[in-house]
Amino acid sequence: MGKVIVIASGKGGTGKTTTAAALSSALAARKCRVLCIDADVGLRNMDLSLGLSEMALPDFCDVIEGRLSLEDAAFQHPTVPSLYFLSAPSLMSPEEIDPEKMRELLDSARRSFDYCIIDSPAGIGSGFRLAARFADSAIVVTTSDITSCRDVQRTVMELKALGIEDVSLIVNRIRPRLLKFSNQNIDDIVDTAGARLLGLVPEDRSVILSANKGILLINYTSRGAAAAFSRIAGRLLGERIPAGDIKPIL
């Protein structure tokens, strides 16, 4: 039986969607069968991070409304064969989607895939609750700025209120010099968030460059953020891997 993991953040701009796409592809590169679901209903953009923006793709409502089976709707990535994708509907609101049908979709994903990674909308509104309420665990993404840390603390509380006790933290877009100037350290961020640390990801221009060129991050480079997400994928699989270098690539 596979595992459903929701990727969440308290605010936009933390790199949540990049994290969902990069972690999905890193797990798939390790031979896991992975389904990546964009659950940011109405504002979908995960196709950009996956390098699939030029393709007409089914969305998860095609499955929950019975137009397609999950097997037929899940799009196999052209360069990472173990990675599959379901887009979000662009002309619906979260309130129009039956939560029970969403639960049935995720139950099907558990039976067919090793991992199902859900990119939830930023914030803690109805879209977040739709994406998160049936997940087995959650990863929250924050940057080091104080507003992001405060928002992610509230997100962790909301996830636990939904019954998700397994919540971990990725600190993204790290600039060590900025941390030093702001008299912060990683321990401070972890304490504020109230979740166990899963990984550290440096600021890396390759994230933007790869998305702009329509190339999956792990196919664009093996350094910087790509290497960090590979280490995080290894930890999810139970490997004992250190945090690694967080030198920014600007």
C-alpha positions in Angstrom: 0.0 0.0 0.0 1.4 3.4 -1.0 1.6 6.6 1.0 -0.1 9.9 0.4 2.0 13.0 1.3 0.6 16.5 1.1 3.1 19.4 0.5 1.9 22.6 2.2 3.0 26.1 3.2 1.6 29.0 5.1 2.2 31.5 2.4 3.0 31.7 -1.3 6.6 32.1 -2.5 8.2 29.5 -0.3 8.8 27.1 -3.2 6.1 24.6 -2.3 5.2 23.6 -5.9 8.9 23.3 -6.8 9.3 21.1 -3.7 6.4 18.9 -4.7 7.7 18.5 -8.2 11.4 18.0 -7.3 10.6 15.5 -4.5 8.3 13.5 -6.7 10.9 13.3 -9.5 13.7 12.5 -7.0 11.6 9.6 -5.6 10.8 8.4 -9.1 14.5 8.5 -10.0 15.1 6.1 -7.1 12.7 3.6 -8.9 9.6 4.4 -6.8 6.3 4.6 -8.7 5.1 8.1 -7.9 1.9 10.0 -8.7 2.2 13.8 -8.4 -1.2 15.6 -8.0 -1.6 19.3 -8.5 -4.4 20.2 -6.0 -4.1 24.0 -6.4 -7.5 24.2 -8.0 -8.0 27.1 -10.3 -4.3 28.2 -10.0 -2.5 25.2 -11.3 1.1 25.6 -12.3 2.9 22.4 -11.3 3.1 21.4 -15.0 5.7 24.2 -15.3 7.9 22.7 -12.6 7.5 19.2 -14.2 8.4 20.5 -17.7 5.0 19.6 -19.0 3.6 23.0 -19.8 3.2 22.4 -23.6 1.0 19.3 -23.1 -2.8 19.0 -22.8 -3.3 16.9 -19.7 -6.2 15.3 -17.9 -7.0 16.7 -14.4 -8.0 14.8 -11.3 -11.7 15.7 -11.7 -11.7 13.6 -14.9 -11.1 10.7 -12.5 -13.4 11.6 -9.6 -16.3 12.3 -12.0 -15.8 9.0 -13.8 -14.7 10.3 -17.2 -11.4 8.4 -17.0 -9.8 5.8 -14.8 -6.8 6.7 -12.7 -4.7 4.5 -14.9 -5.8 6.3 -18.1 -5.7 9.8 -16.6 -2.3 9.7 -14.9 0.2 11.1 -17.4 3.5 9.3 -17.6 6.5 11.7 -17.6 8.4 11.4 -20.8 11.9 11.5 -19.2 11.2 9.9 -15.8 9.1 6.8 -16.5 8.2 6.1 -12.9 6.7 9.6 -12.5 3.0 10.2 -13.2 1.1 13.4 -13.1 -2.5 14.6 -12.6 -3.3 18.2 -13.1 -5.7 20.4 -11.2 -9.0 21.6 -12.8 -8.8 25.2 -13.9 -12.5 26.1 -14.0 -13.7 24.9 -10.6 -13.4 26.0 -7.0 -12.5 23.6 -4.2 -16.0 23.9 -2.8 -17.4 22.3 -5.9 -15.4 19.1 -5.4 -16.9 16.3 -3.3 -14.4 15.4 -0.5 -15.6 11.8 -0.5 -14.7 11.4 -4.2 -11.3 12.9 -3.4 -10.8 10.3 -0.7 -11.7 7.6 -3.2 -9.1 8.9 -5.7 -6.4 8.9 -3.0 -7.4 5.3 -2.0 -6.9 4.3 -5.6 -3.6 6.1 -5.7 -2.4 4.1 -2.6 -3.2 0.9 -4.4 -1.4 1.8 -7.6 1.6 3.9 -6.5 4.4 3.8 -3.9 3.9 7.5 -3.3 1.3 10.1 -4.1 2.6 13.6 -3.6 -0.1 16.3 -3.4 0.8 20.0 -4.1 -1.8 21.9 -2.0 -2.7 25.6 -2.3 -0.8 28.0 -0.1 -2.6 29.0 3.1 -5.2 27.2 5.1 -8.4 27.7 3.2 -10.8 25.2 1.6 -8.4 24.2 -1.1 -5.8 23.3 1.6 -8.3 21.2 3.5 -9.4 19.4 0.4 -5.8 18.5 -0.5 -4.7 17.6 3.1 -7.6 16.0 4.9 -7.0 12.4 3.5 -3.2 12.5 3.4 -1.1 10.0 5.5 1.6 12.6 6.3 2.5 16.2 5.5 5.6 18.2 4.6 5.5 21.9 5.2 7.8 24.2 3.3 9.1 27.5 4.7 11.8 30.0 3.9 13.9 31.6 6.7 12.0 34.9 6.8 10.0 35.5 10.0 6.6 35.9 8.3 7.0 32.5 6.5 8.1 30.8 9.7 5.0 32.2 11.6 2.6 31.2 8.8 4.1 27.7 8.6 3.6 27.3 12.4 -0.2 27.9 11.9 -0.2 25.5 9.0 1.4 22.7 11.2 -1.4 23.4 13.8 -4.1 23.1 11.1 -2.6 19.9 9.7 -2.7 18.3 13.2 -6.2 19.5 13.7 -7.1 17.5 10.5 -5.6 14.4 12.2 -2.2 14.4 10.5 0.3 13.7 13.2 3.3 12.9 10.9 4.3 16.5 9.9 7.9 17.3 8.8 9.6 20.5 7.6 11.7 21.6 4.7 13.6 24.9 5.0 13.9 26.1 1.4 15.8 28.8 -0.4 18.4 29.1 2.3 21.0 31.9 2.2 23.4 31.3 5.1 24.7 34.9 5.0 21.1 36.2 5.4 20.5 33.9 8.3 23.6 35.2 10.0 22.6 38.9 9.4 19.2 38.2 10.9 20.6 36.5 14.0 18.7 33.3 13.1 19.7 29.7 12.8 18.0 26.5 11.5 17.2 25.4 15.1 15.2 28.6 15.6 13.2 27.9 12.4 12.5 24.3 13.4 11.4 25.4 16.9 9.1 28.0 15.5 7.5 25.6 13.0 6.9 22.9 15.6 7.7 20.1 13.1 10.7 17.7 12.7 13.3 18.8 10.2 13.4 16.7 7.0 15.8 18.7 4.9 17.5 21.9 3.9 17.5 23.3 0.4 19.8 26.2 -0.7 18.7 29.2 -2.9 19.5 28.1 -6.4 19.0 29.9 -9.7 18.7 26.5 -11.4 15.1 26.2 -10.1 13.9 29.2 -12.1 16.1 28.5 -15.1 15.0 24.9 -15.4 11.3 25.8 -15.1 11.7 28.6 -17.7 13.3 26.1 -20.1 10.7 23.5 -19.5 13.2 21.0 -18.1 12.7 18.9 -14.9 15.1 20.2 -12.2 16.8 16.8 -11.8 17.4 16.6 -15.5 18.8 20.2 -15.6 21.4 19.8 -12.8 22.7 17.4 -10.2 24.0 20.2 -7.9 22.4 22.7 -5.4 18.7 22.3 -4.9 18.5 19.2 -7.1 21.1 17.4 -4.8 19.2 18.6 -1.7 15.9 17.1 -2.9 17.6 13.9 -3.8 18.9 13.7 -0.2 15.4 14.4 1.1 14.0 11.6 -1.1 16.6 9.2 0.4 15.5 10.2 3.9 11.9 9.5 3.1 13.0 6.0 2.0 14.8 5.5 5.3 18.3 6.2 4.3 20.7 7.8 6.8 21.8 10.9 4.9 23.2 14.1 6.3 21.7 17.5 5.5 24.6 18.4 3.1 25.8 21.7 1.8 23.5 24.7 1.8 25.7 27.1 -0.1 23.4 29.1 -2.3 23.9 29.0 -6.1 23.0 32.5 -7.3 
